[in-house]
Amino acid sequence: MDVFPDDRAQSLASALIDSRARWRDFALLAADLVFETDGAGCFTFIGPDDALGYRADALLGRPATQLLAGGAGGLFRDRQAMRGARAWLTRADGTVCCFDFTVVPHEEGLRGTARDVTAEERMAEVSARALRRATTLGRLLRLGQRQGDPAAALQAMLRALPAALPSVGAALLLPAGRGWRPAVEGTAPVPLDRMPPPGDAPGPEARLLLAGAEGGACLVAWRDAEQPDFDREDRDLMEALAMPVAGLQAEAQRQRELAEAAHGDALTGLLNRRGFTMALAGRVRPGAGALVFVDLDGLKPLNDTLGHEAGDAALRGMAERLRAAAWPCDAAARLGGDEFCLWLDGVGSEASAWDRVMAIGQPGPLPGWPQAGEGALRASIGIALPGPEEDLAALMMRADAAMYQVKRARGGGRG
């Protein structure tokens, strides 16, 4: 049967509408956004109907550049074909998303499609941030490894950290009551007045970045008012660095304790013979000082009558007398048994040395042991001044001999 002209026109129009709908569906299946703009850069067509959370008709007639979250303004202004151009757009709810655009000139404007690549961009951003963090962390750790010992490694890393963040300074802190004390500092003084109490978070105005570590230690960096706030990448780096830094601090502390044990006397806290020898390396020469040899009198009878606890108390009491006589530049040691030594730095005569140490040997009570008697804590003293080409061992022998002469003159003997 023949189709009347009106019916034929209606059929063609319906077919055209179906065709356009079909191609629109195909386009939206292949892309997340399709659009056309006019010569003024305003949308004349956009799909899907809820593109970016807007109603499509609400975007028609608006400049396409208004959707840009920043940059890439040429995307909608330049009438040239582009493929793989990426730009961040603002959704109706204020969030941003990234699209990969393909555009071609169309009449006086543009026709284009775009894929939502926000997840891809976010993943790339995470990967790039992780790579930057790993690179910076590796550089700091290698710097520390080149130093040779934990204390030097810590110092070098904390000096380099401000440039890596960047920040004004960085330090490792340890809790001290309701506050903090610096364990290791970089190049800038730590603004302890801006630090919150241990366990509390700093306020935004403090401009601090904290990363906790084992043992209550805290890695801290700080910025001044002219610098931007710390961001997630900065926090990631600090958190990654906090553990190795705390480990280095623990190892440095262990080595210090071992060194103190190797060079110190556990009972009195003075240097031991080895530590005393090291402390005086290069210092024994004529006119440089005086060596005082001290022998605690009556230690053996005290041990025999009151026990070794009383004897230990006497040794500690004599050590306190040496500390009281010593100046910061001096060195005091317990050589072993009842023998002590004191180096008086810069003292050039025996008379001056005696003025400094006379009180060390005077009889006095033993603190905590009244039953020991009023004069239980006493000592014999000998003094020697360095001679030409004389080493420490020879000087100690002369001071010991001088002390023994004093003891014999008083009618005492060793022990």
C-alpha positions in Angstrom: 0.0 0.0 0.0 1.3 3.5 -0.8 2.4 5.7 2.0 0.9 9.2 2.0 3.3 12.1 2.0 2.5 13.2 5.5 3.0 9.6 6.8 6.3 9.4 5.0 7.5 12.6 6.5 6.5 11.5 9.9 8.3 8.2 9.4 11.5 10.0 8.2 11.4 12.3 11.2 10.9 9.4 13.6 13.8 7.6 12.0 16.0 10.7 12.3 15.1 11.1 16.0 15.8 7.4 16.6 19.2 7.7 14.8 20.2 10.7 16.8 19.2 9.0 20.0 21.1 5.9 18.9 24.3 7.9 18.3 23.8 9.9 21.4 23.6 6.6 23.4 26.7 5.3 21.6 28.6 8.5 22.4 27.6 8.3 26.1 28.6 4.7 26.2 32.0 5.5 24.9 32.5 8.7 26.9 31.4 10.2 30.2 30.8 13.7 28.8 29.8 14.9 25.3 29.3 18.6 24.4 29.2 21.3 21.8 30.0 25.0 22.1 29.3 28.0 20.0 31.7 30.7 18.9 31.4 32.4 22.3 32.5 29.2 24.1 29.1 28.6 25.6 27.5 25.2 25.7 24.9 24.5 23.0 24.7 20.8 23.8 25.9 18.7 26.7 25.2 15.2 27.9 24.4 13.2 29.8 21.4 15.0 31.3 23.0 15.0 34.7 26.5 15.9 33.6 28.7 16.8 36.6 25.7 16.8 38.8 24.1 19.7 37.0 20.9 19.5 34.9 21.9 19.7 31.3 19.6 22.6 30.5 21.1 24.6 33.4 24.5 24.5 31.6 23.2 25.4 28.1 24.2 28.9 27.3 26.9 29.1 30.0 30.6 29.6 29.2 32.3 26.2 29.3 35.3 27.8 31.1 33.2 28.3 34.2 33.4 24.6 34.8 37.2 24.6 34.9 38.7 24.1 38.4 41.8 25.9 37.3 44.2 26.1 34.4 43.7 24.6 30.9 41.6 27.6 29.8 42.7 27.1 26.2 40.8 23.8 26.2 37.5 25.6 25.4 38.8 28.7 23.8 41.2 27.4 21.1 39.4 26.2 18.0 41.8 23.4 17.2 41.6 19.6 17.4 43.0 18.1 20.6 43.3 14.6 21.9 44.4 13.5 25.4 44.0 17.0 26.9 43.3 16.7 30.7 41.5 19.3 32.8 39.9 19.4 36.3 36.3 20.5 36.4 34.1 21.5 39.3 31.0 19.4 40.0 27.7 20.9 41.1 28.5 19.8 44.7 31.8 21.7 44.7 34.1 18.7 44.3 36.5 18.4 41.4 37.1 15.7 38.9 39.5 15.2 36.1 38.5 14.5 32.4 40.5 13.4 29.4 39.2 15.4 26.4 39.1 14.9 22.7 37.8 17.9 20.8 37.5 19.0 17.2 36.4 22.3 15.7 32.7 22.5 14.9 31.2 25.4 13.0 32.3 28.4 15.1 32.8 26.4 18.3 33.9 22.9 19.4 32.5 19.4 19.6 34.1 17.0 22.1 33.9 14.0 24.3 35.6 13.3 27.6 36.4 10.4 29.9 36.4 10.7 33.7 39.9 9.8 34.7 39.7 11.1 38.3 40.6 7.7 39.8 43.5 7.3 37.4 44.8 10.8 38.3 44.4 10.2 42.0 46.3 6.9 41.7 49.0 8.6 39.7 49.2 11.3 42.4 49.5 8.7 45.1 52.2 6.8 43.2 54.1 10.1 42.5 53.8 11.1 46.1 55.1 7.7 47.2 58.0 7.9 44.8 58.9 11.4 46.0 58.7 10.2 49.6 60.8 7.1 48.9 63.4 9.2 47.0 63.7 11.8 49.8 63.7 9.1 52.5 66.3 7.1 50.7 68.5 10.2 50.3 68.2 11.1 54.0 69.0 7.5 55.1 72.0 7.3 52.8 73.2 10.5 54.2 73.0 9.0 57.7 74.7 5.8 56.6 77.7 7.8 55.4 78.3 9.3 58.8 79.7 6.2 60.5 78.0 6.3 63.9 74.4 6.8 65.0 74.9 10.2 66.8 76.5 11.7 63.7 73.9 10.1 61.4 71.1 11.7 63.5 72.7 15.1 63.4 73.3 15.0 59.6 69.7 13.8 58.9 68.1 16.5 61.0 70.2 19.1 59.4 69.1 18.0 56.0 65.4 17.4 56.8 64.3 21.1 56.7 65.5 21.5 53.1 63.6 18.3 52.1 60.3 19.4 53.6 60.9 22.4 53.5 60.7 23.8 57.1 62.6 26.2 59.4 64.0 23.4 61.4 63.7 19.8 62.7 64.5 18.0 65.9 64.0 14.8 67.8 62.4 15.4 71.2 61.9 13.2 74.2 59.2 13.6 76.9 60.2 15.5 80.0 57.3 15.6 82.5 54.5 17.7 80.8 57.0 19.1 78.3 59.8 18.1 76.0 63.6 18.1 75.9 65.6 18.0 72.7 67.4 14.7 72.2 69.0 15.8 68.9 68.6 19.2 67.3 69.3 20.4 63.7 70.5 23.8 62.9 67.6 25.9 64.4 66.6 26.2 68.0 63.5 24.2 68.8 60.4 26.4 69.6 59.5 24.4 72.7 57.0 27.1 73.7 54.9 26.1 70.6 54.9 22.3 71.5 51.8 20.8 73.0 52.2 18.5 76.1 53.1 14.9 75.2 50.1 13.1 73.9 48.3 16.2 72.8 47.9 17.5 69.2 49.2 20.9 68.2 46.8 23.6 67.2 46.8 24.9 63.6 48.4 28.1 64.7 51.5 26.3 66.0 52.6 25.4 62.5 54.2 22.2 63.7 54.4 18.8 62.2 54.8 15.9 64.7 55.5 12.2 64.1 55.5 9.9 67.1 58.0 7.1 67.5 58.9 4.3 69.9 59.8 5.2 73.4 57.7 8.3 73.4 60.2 10.1 71.1 58.8 12.7 68.7 60.2 13.9 65.4 59.1 17.5 64.9 59.4 20.1 62.1 58.2 23.7 62.2 57.5 26.5 59.8 57.0 30.2 60.2 54.0 32.3 59.3 55.3 33.1 55.8 55.4 29.4 54.8 52.4 27.3 53.7 50.8 24.7 56.0 52.3 21.2 56.0 50.4 18.9 53.6 49.8 15.2 53.4 53.1 14.6 51.6 55.0 16.3 54.4 53.2 14.1 57.0 53.9 11.0 55.0 57.6 11.7 54.9 57.8 12.6 58.6 55.9 9.4 59.6 58.2 7.3 57.4 61.3 8.9 58.9 60.2 8.8 62.5 60.9 5.1 63.0 64.5 5.0 61.6 65.3 8.2 63.5 64.1 6.8 66.8 66.0 3.6 66.1 69.2 5.7 65.6 68.5 7.6 68.8 68.1 4.4 70.7 71.4 3.0 69.3 73.2 6.2 70.0 72.0 6.2 73.6 73.1 2.5 73.9 76.5 3.4 72.6 76.8 6.3 75.0 75.9 4.0 77.9 78.5 1.5 76.8 81.1 4.2 76.5 80.3 5.5 79.9 80.5 1.9 81.3 83.8 1.4 79.5 85.3 4.8 80.7 83.4 5.3 84.0 83.4 3.8 87.4 80.0 2.3 88.2 80.2 2.8 91.9 81.2 6.4 92.1 80.2 7.8 88.7 83.8 9.2 88.2 86.0 8.3 85.3 87.8 5.0 85.5 91.5 4.6 84.8 90.9 4.2 81.0 88.6 7.2 80.9 91.0 9.3 82.9 93.9 8.4 80.5 91.7 9.3 77.5 90.6 12.6 79.2 94.2 13.7 79.7 95.5 12.7 76.3 97.7 15.6 75.0 97.1 17.7 78.2 100.1 16.5 80.3 102.9 19.1 79.8 104.8 21.5 82.0 102.7 24.3 83.2 99.4 22.8 82.0 98.1 21.6 85.4 98.7 19.5 88.5 98.0 15.8 89.2 96.5 15.0 92.6 96.7 11.4 93.8 94.3 10.6 96.6 94.2 7.4 98.7 91.2 6.8 100.9 92.5 6.0 104.4 91.1 3.2 106.5 89.0 1.5 103.8 90.0 -2.1 104.8 89.2 -1.7 108.6 85.9 0.0 107.6 85.0 -3.0 105.4 86.1 -5.5 108.1 84.1 -3.8 110.9 81.0 -2.5 109.3 80.8 -4.4 106.0 81.3 -3.6 102.4 78.2 -1.3 102.3 80.0 1.1 104.6 83.1 0.8 102.5 81.1 1.6 99.3 79.6 4.6 101.1 83.1 5.8 101.9 84.2 5.5 98.3 81.2 7.4 97.1 81.7 10.1 99.8 85.3 10.6 98.7 84.1 10.8 95.1 81.8 13.7 96.1 84.7 15.5 97.7 86.7 15.2 94.4 83.7 16.5 92.5 83.4 19.5 94.9 87.0 20.4 94.3 86.9 19.9 90.5 86.2 22.7 88.1 84.5 22.0 84.7 87.8 21.8 82.9 89.3 19.3 85.4 89.1 15.5 85.4 88.4 13.2 88.4 88.7 9.4 88.5 88.6 6.4 90.7 91.6 4.3 89.5 90.5 1.2 91.4 90.2 0.1 95.0 90.8 3.0 97.3 92.8 5.1 94.8 91.6 8.3 93.2 93.1 10.9 90.9 92.3 14.5 90.1 93.7 16.6 87.3 93.6 20.3 88.1 93.8 22.0 84.7 95.8 25.2 84.5 97.2 25.0 88.0 101.0 25.8 87.8 102.2 25.3 91.4 101.9 22.8 94.2 100.9 25.6 96.6 97.9 26.5 94.3 97.0 22.8 94.0 97.1 22.3 97.8 94.8 25.3 98.2 92.3 23.6 95.9 92.4 20.1 97.4 93.3 20.4 101.1 89.7 19.8 102.1 89.6 16.4 100.3 91.8 14.7 102.8 90.4 16.3 106.0 88.8 13.8 108.5 85.1 13.9 108.6 82.0 11.8 109.3 80.8 9.1 106.9 77.3 10.2 105.7 74.7 7.6 106.8 77.2 5.8 109.0 77.5 7.5 112.4 78.8 4.3 114.0 81.9 4.7 111.8 83.1 7.6 113.9 83.7 11.3 113.4 86.8 11.0 111.3 85.9 7.9 109.3 86.1 9.7 105.9 89.7 10.9 105.3 92.5 10.6 102.7 96.1 11.0 102.0 97.1 13.2 99.2 100.1 13.6 96.9 100.7 16.2 94.2 103.0 16.2 91.2 103.5 18.8 88.4 104.4 17.6 84.9 108.0 17.7 84.0 109.6 18.0 80.5 109.0 14.9 78.3 107.0 13.2 81.1 104.0 11.2 80.2 100.9 10.5 82.3 102.1 7.2 83.6 105.3 8.6 85.0 103.5 11.6 86.5 101.0 9.3 88.2 103.9 7.3 89.7 105.4 10.5 91.1 102.1 11.7 92.6 101.6 8.2 94.1 105.0 8.4 95.7 104.3 11.8 97.1 101.0 10.6 98.5 102.8 7.6 100.1 105.3 9.9 101.8 102.5 11.9 103.3 100.8 8.7 104.5 104.1 7.4 106.1 104.7 10.8 107.7 101.3 10.4 109.4 102.1 6.9 110.5 99.7 5.2 108.1 100.2 2.5 105.5 98.3 1.4 102.4 94.9 0.0 103.0 
